[in-house]
Amino acid sequence: MSPFAGPSLASLARCFEGALPAAITTCSSAGVPNVTWLSIVHRVDDTHIALSFQFFNKTRRNLLENPRAQVMVTAPDTAQQYRLDVTYERAEHEGPLFNRMAAQLAGIASQAGMTDVFALRGVDIYVVHDVEPVPGNLAQSAPLPEIDLGRIEAFSAAVAEAADLDGLVTTTLDRLAALFGYHHCFLLAADDGETCLYTLGSRGYDASGIGSDLRVGEGLIGVAAQTRVSTRVGNVARQMTYARAVKANTSEALHDGAPEIPLPGLPGVMSQLAVPLVTAGRLVGVLCLQSETPGRFLAADEQALTILGRQVAAAMLALSTDPTGLDVPRINASAAPEGTAAQVRHYAADDSVFIDGEYLIKGLAGRILWLLLGEQKETGRTNFSNKGLRVDPRLGLPSFRDNLEARLLLLRRRLEENCPFIRLTSTGRGTFRLAVTRAVTLEDIDAP
């Protein structure tokens, strides 16, 4: 039941997703009004809202003279407007609410290239006295989506059954689509130093984006990883316009002019939710959902994904640090079939690997592939183990938190998509086989 005569704040959930702009009207002690557009309106509880304080100097002066104000919000699905009569109560400059709103704003600022300018200065808390619907011709309201415990339990059970990292990534993305209707989603893993994220799997995109990466702290996803706070934006296009800058989505060139792999993404993305995957104090990745519908992801979606994300994070950590698996004996590889040999080129500067002039992968995963192909070429060896790779000095893995399994999964999936004649096939827990069905030539460039 609403604490005032009008509708409850909870029933206005879609109005607080940022899909449509909100406005605040204040008045000076002399009776001069001022209207300002708002970046974020956040529902705190049944009787309070929070507004981001950034540039509102005149609004701030008015509130100090006269704390009464009116906030106008709009439901994106019906165009129903509501007037909220409010009184300024206090400002917060730290704490969970400030951190959450600061993370969302920082993500938008990073995406727009305005990190140094577009920063949250504070969070203003207002008490709501009344909510009044504005009369008008309205569209029919769709019911708010519900996240029931049955689907959460089904997701949890499926994740618990995953026997390896590959199965976990597949299960997570499949169940998010089947159980919750999140048809466009992707999962990124964090590197060992928690400075970079790279895509392990995706659903619902024309291009999978497997192997794409971005720096922690870069854009909406990178900020979610850096702050370890979920970022939820209900209208990406509007927020970017509000920031007054659109950063061109350029890509840096690798060797031979090959572009970086682009992140998975919807051309007309409007809503995005990025949930950091954290367990045991460690960032293991980020789960990202996208939609072409403004305001698609509500607070309930964020809460559910936060709960599910904790289990996925714990499973990723457990399956990425399994030390089992003994080395298997070397066997002679069968001769590759006759035909034109594929050219495999390795650049030691960043461990990027190109096959027939096309970029495949870089970093630790590229270094692993180069080592495997070299072993197969020199000794005929085709069977390997995770444990053997961990102690191989040529890879230079750290003694802890090497995240080897995630890199092997990334490598295997990139090969499946782009190089059908090279395969990594599991032969047991912690062991796998390298299969090369075409002759290859190996060339190391800029070797130290």
C-alpha positions in Angstrom: 0.0 0.0 0.0 1.3 3.4 -0.9 2.3 5.7 2.1 0.6 8.6 0.3 -2.6 9.2 -1.8 -1.1 8.6 -5.2 0.5 5.5 -6.8 3.4 3.8 -4.9 7.0 4.4 -6.0 7.3 0.6 -6.5 4.6 0.7 -9.1 6.6 3.3 -11.0 9.6 1.0 -11.4 9.9 1.6 -15.2 10.0 5.4 -14.7 13.3 5.1 -12.8 15.3 3.2 -15.5 16.4 6.3 -17.4 14.7 5.2 -20.7 13.0 8.7 -20.9 14.4 11.9 -19.5 13.1 13.2 -16.1 13.1 16.8 -14.9 13.2 18.7 -11.6 11.6 22.0 -11.0 12.8 24.2 -8.1 12.0 27.7 -7.1 14.1 30.4 -5.5 13.0 32.3 -2.4 12.1 35.2 -4.7 9.7 32.9 -6.6 11.8 32.4 -9.7 11.4 28.8 -11.1 14.1 26.7 -12.7 13.7 23.4 -14.6 16.7 21.1 -15.1 16.9 17.7 -17.0 18.1 14.8 -14.9 20.7 12.1 -15.6 19.6 9.6 -12.9 16.5 9.3 -10.7 16.9 6.4 -8.3 14.1 4.9 -6.1 15.7 4.5 -2.6 12.6 3.1 -0.8 8.9 3.6 -0.5 9.2 7.3 0.4 12.6 8.4 -0.9 14.2 9.1 -4.3 17.8 10.0 -5.1 19.0 12.3 -7.8 22.5 12.6 -9.2 24.2 15.9 -8.4 26.6 17.0 -11.1 26.2 20.4 -12.7 23.0 21.8 -11.1 24.4 25.0 -9.6 21.1 27.0 -9.9 19.1 24.0 -8.7 21.4 23.7 -5.7 21.1 27.4 -4.8 17.3 27.1 -5.1 17.1 24.1 -2.9 19.2 25.8 -0.2 16.7 28.7 -0.2 13.6 26.5 -0.7 13.9 22.7 -0.3 10.5 22.0 -1.9 10.6 20.7 -5.5 8.7 18.7 -8.1 10.2 15.9 -10.1 8.5 14.7 -13.4 9.1 11.1 -14.5 7.6 9.2 -17.5 6.8 5.5 -18.0 8.4 4.5 -21.3 5.8 1.8 -22.1 2.7 4.0 -21.7 4.0 7.6 -21.8 2.2 8.1 -18.5 3.8 11.0 -16.6 3.9 11.4 -12.9 4.5 14.5 -10.7 6.4 13.7 -7.5 6.2 16.4 -4.8 9.5 16.2 -2.9 11.6 17.9 -0.3 15.3 18.0 -0.3 16.6 16.1 2.7 20.4 15.5 2.5 23.4 14.8 0.3 25.5 11.7 0.4 29.1 11.5 -0.9 29.9 7.9 0.0 28.2 4.6 0.8 26.5 1.9 -1.3 23.9 4.1 -3.0 26.6 6.7 -4.0 28.9 3.9 -5.3 26.1 2.4 -7.4 25.1 5.7 -9.0 28.7 6.7 -9.4 29.5 3.5 -11.2 26.6 3.9 -13.6 27.6 7.5 -14.4 31.3 6.6 -14.7 30.4 3.9 -17.3 28.5 6.4 -19.4 31.3 8.9 -19.1 33.9 6.3 -20.1 31.8 5.3 -23.1 31.6 9.0 -24.1 35.2 9.8 -23.5 34.4 12.3 -20.7 35.7 10.5 -17.6 37.4 13.7 -16.3 34.3 15.9 -16.7 31.2 13.8 -16.3 31.7 12.6 -12.7 29.2 12.3 -9.8 29.7 15.0 -7.2 27.1 13.7 -4.8 23.7 12.0 -4.4 20.8 14.2 -3.3 18.2 12.4 -1.2 14.6 13.6 -1.3 11.5 12.6 0.7 8.4 12.0 -1.5 5.2 13.5 -0.2 2.9 12.6 -3.0 2.7 11.1 -6.5 0.2 12.5 -9.0 -0.5 11.0 -12.4 -0.8 13.5 -15.2 -4.0 13.0 -17.3 -3.5 12.1 -21.0 -4.1 9.6 -23.8 -2.0 6.6 -22.7 -0.9 3.3 -24.2 -1.8 0.1 -22.4 0.7 -0.9 -19.7 2.5 -4.2 -19.9 2.8 -6.1 -16.6 6.2 -5.9 -14.9 8.3 -9.0 -15.5 8.7 -11.2 -12.5 11.8 -13.2 -11.5 10.4 -16.2 -9.6 12.4 -18.5 -7.3 11.6 -21.6 -9.5 13.6 -20.3 -12.4 16.5 -19.2 -10.1 16.6 -22.7 -8.6 16.6 -24.3 -12.1 19.5 -22.1 -13.2 21.4 -22.8 -10.0 20.9 -26.6 -10.5 22.2 -26.4 -14.1 25.3 -24.4 -13.1 26.1 -26.9 -10.3 26.1 -29.7 -12.9 28.7 -28.1 -15.1 31.8 -30.3 -15.1 34.2 -28.0 -16.8 34.6 -24.3 -17.8 33.3 -24.9 -21.3 30.1 -26.5 -20.0 29.7 -23.7 -17.4 29.9 -20.9 -20.0 27.5 -22.8 -22.4 25.0 -23.6 -19.6 25.1 -20.1 -18.2 24.3 -18.4 -21.5 21.7 -21.0 -22.6 19.8 -20.9 -19.3 19.8 -17.1 -19.2 18.0 -17.2 -22.6 15.7 -20.1 -21.9 14.7 -19.4 -18.3 14.7 -15.6 -18.2 14.4 -14.4 -21.8 17.8 -12.7 -21.9 18.4 -13.5 -25.6 21.4 -11.3 -26.1 24.1 -11.9 -23.5 27.8 -12.6 -23.3 30.3 -13.6 -20.7 33.8 -12.1 -20.2 36.6 -13.5 -18.1 39.2 -11.4 -16.3 42.9 -11.9 -16.8 45.2 -12.8 -14.0 46.0 -9.2 -13.1 42.3 -8.1 -13.3 43.3 -5.4 -15.8 41.7 -6.8 -18.9 38.5 -8.7 -19.9 38.1 -11.1 -22.8 35.0 -12.7 -24.2 34.5 -16.5 -23.7 31.0 -16.9 -25.1 27.9 -15.1 -26.3 24.3 -15.7 -27.4 22.1 -13.9 -29.8 24.6 -12.0 -31.9 25.5 -12.2 -35.6 29.2 -12.4 -34.6 30.1 -14.2 -31.5 32.9 -11.8 -30.5 34.8 -14.7 -28.8 38.4 -13.4 -28.1 37.4 -9.7 -28.0 38.8 -7.8 -25.1 38.6 -4.5 -23.3 40.4 -2.9 -20.4 39.0 -2.9 -16.9 37.6 0.6 -16.4 36.7 1.1 -20.1 33.1 1.8 -20.9 30.0 0.5 -19.1 31.3 -3.1 -18.9 34.8 -2.1 -17.8 33.6 0.2 -15.1 31.3 -2.5 -13.7 34.5 -4.7 -13.5 36.6 -1.9 -12.0 34.1 -0.8 -9.3 32.6 -4.3 -8.8 29.2 -2.7 -8.9 26.5 -3.6 -11.5 25.8 -0.9 -14.2 22.3 -0.7 -15.6 21.4 1.8 -18.3 17.8 2.0 -19.6 18.5 4.1 -22.7 22.1 4.0 -23.9 21.5 6.4 -26.7 19.9 9.1 -24.5 22.6 8.8 -21.9 25.3 9.3 -24.5 23.5 12.3 -25.9 23.2 13.7 -22.4 27.0 13.3 -22.0 27.3 15.5 -25.2 29.9 13.3 -26.7 29.9 10.1 -28.8 33.2 8.3 -28.9 33.8 6.7 -32.3 34.0 2.9 -31.9 37.4 2.7 -33.6 39.6 -0.3 -33.3 43.4 -0.4 -33.1 45.3 -2.2 -35.7 47.3 -5.3 -35.1 50.1 -6.6 -37.3 49.4 -6.6 -41.0 46.5 -4.1 -40.5 44.2 -6.8 -39.0 41.5 -5.2 -36.7 40.8 -6.1 -33.1 37.9 -8.5 -32.6 34.8 -6.4 -31.8 32.8 -7.0 -28.7 29.4 -8.7 -29.1 26.8 -6.0 -29.5 23.4 -5.1 -30.9 23.4 -2.4 -33.5 20.4 -0.8 -31.9 21.1 -1.5 -28.2 19.1 0.6 -25.9 19.3 -1.2 -22.5 22.4 -2.8 -21.0 23.1 -4.5 -17.7 26.6 -5.5 -16.7 27.1 -7.6 -13.6 30.6 -8.2 -12.2 31.4 -11.8 -11.3 33.2 -11.7 -8.0 33.9 -14.4 -5.5 36.4 -14.8 -2.6 37.4 -11.2 -3.1 38.5 -11.9 -6.7 37.1 -10.5 -10.0 36.7 -13.5 -12.3 34.6 -11.9 -15.1 31.6 -9.8 -16.1 28.2 -11.0 -17.4 26.6 -8.5 -19.9 22.9 -8.4 -21.1 21.7 -6.2 -23.9 18.3 -5.4 -25.4 16.9 -3.2 -28.1 14.0 -2.3 -25.8 14.4 0.9 -23.7 14.2 0.1 -20.0 14.2 -3.6 -20.5 16.2 -4.4 -17.4 14.7 -3.4 -14.0 15.9 -3.6 -10.5 14.5 -7.1 -10.2 16.7 -8.2 -13.1 19.8 -6.7 -11.5 19.0 -8.4 -8.2 18.5 -11.8 -9.8 21.6 -11.5 -11.9 23.6 -10.5 -8.9 22.5 -13.6 -7.1 23.1 -15.9 -10.1 26.4 -14.2 -10.9 27.8 -15.1 -7.5 27.3 -18.8 -8.2 28.7 -18.5 -11.7 31.7 -16.7 -10.3 32.4 -19.3 -7.7 32.0 -22.1 -10.3 34.3 -20.2 -12.8 37.0 -19.9 -10.1 36.7 -23.5 -9.1 36.8 -24.9 -12.6 39.7 -22.5 -13.6 42.0 -23.6 -10.9 41.7 -27.3 -10.9 45.2 -28.7 -10.6 44.4 -32.3 -11.6 45.6 -34.0 -14.8 48.8 -35.8 -15.3 50.9 -35.6 -18.4 50.2 -38.2 -21.0 53.0 -39.9 -23.0 54.0 -38.4 -26.3 52.8 -40.1 -29.4 53.8 -39.6 -33.0 51.4 -37.5 -35.1 50.2 -39.0 -38.3 51.5 -37.2 -41.4 49.4 -34.2 -42.4 47.5 -34.6 -45.7 49.2 -33.3 -48.8 48.2 -29.8 -50.1 49.1 -26.2 -49.6 50.6 -25.7 -46.2 48.9 -23.1 -43.9 51.2 -20.3 -42.8 51.1 -19.8 -39.0 52.9 -16.6 -38.0 53.7 -15.7 -34.4 54.6 -12.2 -33.3 56.6 -12.4 -30.1 55.9 -8.7 -29.2 52.3 -9.5 -28.1 52.1 -13.2 -28.8 49.6 -12.6 -31.6 49.1 -15.5 -34.0 48.0 -15.1 -37.7 47.0 -18.0 -39.9 47.2 -17.4 -43.6 47.4 -13.7 -42.9 44.2 -13.6 -40.8 44.4 -12.7 -37.1 43.4 -15.5 -34.8 44.4 -14.7 -31.2 47.0 -13.0 -29.0 48.3 -12.9 -25.5 48.7 -16.0 -23.3 46.3 -17.9 -25.5 48.4 -17.1 -28.6 51.6 -18.1 -26.7 49.9 -21.5 -25.8 49.0 -22.2 -29.4 52.5 -21.4 -30.6 54.0 -23.7 -28.0 51.6 -26.6 -28.9 52.2 -26.2 -32.6 55.9 -26.1 -32.0 55.9 -29.2 -29.9 53.8 -31.1 -32.5 56.1 -30.0 -35.3 59.4 -30.8 -33.6 58.5 -34.0 -31.7 55.2 -35.3 -33.1 53.6 -34.8 -29.7 49.8 -34.4 -29.8 48.7 -35.1 -26.2 49.0 -32.5 -23.5 47.9 -31.7 -20.0 47.0 -28.6 -18.1 49.4 -29.5 -15.4 52.2 -29.9 -17.9 51.5 -26.4 -19.4 51.4 -24.9 -16.0 55.0 -25.9 -15.2 56.4 -25.3 -18.7 58.8 -22.3 -18.3 58.2 -21.2 -21.9 54.7 -20.0 -21.0 55.9 -18.0 -18.0 52.7 -18.6 -16.0 52.6 -17.3 -12.5 52.7 -19.7 -9.6 49.1 -18.9 -8.7 45.9 -17.6 -10.3 47.1 -18.4 -13.9 43.5 -18.8 -15.3 44.9 -21.4 -17.7 41.6 -23.2 -18.3 39.8 -20.0 -19.4 42.6 -19.3 -21.9 42.4 -22.8 -23.3 38.7 -22.5 -23.7 39.1 -19.2 -25.4 41.7 -20.7 -27.7 39.6 -23.8 -28.5 36.5 -21.6 -29.4 38.5 -19.3 -31.6 39.9 -22.3 -33.5 36.5 -23.8 -33.9 35.2 -20.5 -35.4 38.2 -19.6 -37.6 40.5 -22.5 -38.1 38.8 -25.8 -38.8 42.1 -27.8 -39.4 43.4 -27.2 -35.9 41.5 -28.6 -33.0 41.9 -29.0 -29.2 39.9 -32.0 -28.0 39.4 -33.0 -24.4 40.7 -36.5 -23.6 39.9 -36.5 -19.9 40.0 -34.2 -16.9 42.9 -31.8 -17.3 44.1 -33.4 -20.6 43.6 -32.7 -24.3 44.8 -33.6 -27.7 46.0 -31.3 -30.5 44.8 -32.3 -33.9 46.2 -30.7 -37.0 44.7 -32.0 -40.3 46.6 -29.8 -42.7 50.3 -29.2 -43.2 51.5 -26.0 -41.5 54.6 -23.8 -41.7 55.6 -21.9 -38.6 57.3 -18.5 -38.6 58.3 -16.6 -35.6 58.5 -12.8 -36.1 60.5 -10.4 -33.9 61.6 -13.1 -31.6 63.7 -11.8 -28.7 
